Amino acid sequence: MNKVMYIGEGFVGNGVNAAHINIILGPRNGPVGQAFVNSLAMPRQGHCPFMVIIKEGVPVKPATLYANKAEITGELHGNATWGASQAGIAKAITEALLSGVLPKEAEDEWCVVVAPWVNPSCDNLDEIFDNNYKACQTAIAAAMAFLPIKQDVALALNELGNPFYQPKS
């Protein structure tokens, strides 16, 4: 694999516990590495990127930076973001490395930046975990396969919309 950057997206679930993940993966000495360093070095109010861990003292491989899209609004939202969402992402990244979805060199030569949406109104940590795990799996698979293909994008245009807006046709 000689590509410089892989980009993916995953959306799983409904309502306040849905997960939306954007992900970039690639070599540390390329644009993903630069984004990783810039994000970590320049936090902004309400958004403090952090390293994804499997457990205390054991970060995932490849090194993964969690850049939250939603400002933390309370204790439950914080637990959902730093706890359940992070754990789901840690599981998906680790499984992708161990199963070979990510190439061998990803272990020590790549890094990942993941930007998850955790709704401030979330109400179920287990659902947050499951949805973030599945959304991250989807995002990784899409990134590594360069999905979607142009034809799928063209077909989807006929069904334009998202959970927050459906245009009137």
Stockholm file with secondary structure:
# STOCKHOLM 1.0

chainA/1-169         MNKVMYIGEGFVGNGVNAAHINIILGPRNGPVGQAFVNSLAMPRQGHCPFMVIIKEGVPVKPATLYANKAEITGELHGNATWGASQAGIAKAITEALLSGVLPKEAEDEWCVVVAPWVNPSCDNLDEIFDNNYKACQTAIAAAMAFLPIKQDVALALNELGNPFYQPKS
#=GR chainA/1-169 SS CCCSCEEEEEEECCGGGCEEEEEEEEETTSHHHHHHHHHHHCCBTTBCCEECEEETTEECSSEEEECCSSCCCSHHHHIIIIIIIHHHHHHHHHHHHHHTSSCTTHHHHEEEEEEEECCTTCCCHHHHHHHHHHHHHHHHHHHHTTCSCHHHHHHHGGGCCBTTBCCCC
#=GC SS_cons         CCCSCEEEEEEECCGGGCEEEEEEEEETTSHHHHHHHHHHHCCBTTBCCEECEEETTEECSSEEEECCSSCCCSHHHHIIIIIIIHHHHHHHHHHHHHHTSSCTTHHHHEEEEEEEECCTTCCCHHHHHHHHHHHHHHHHHHHHTTCSCHHHHHHHGGGCCBTTBCCCC
//
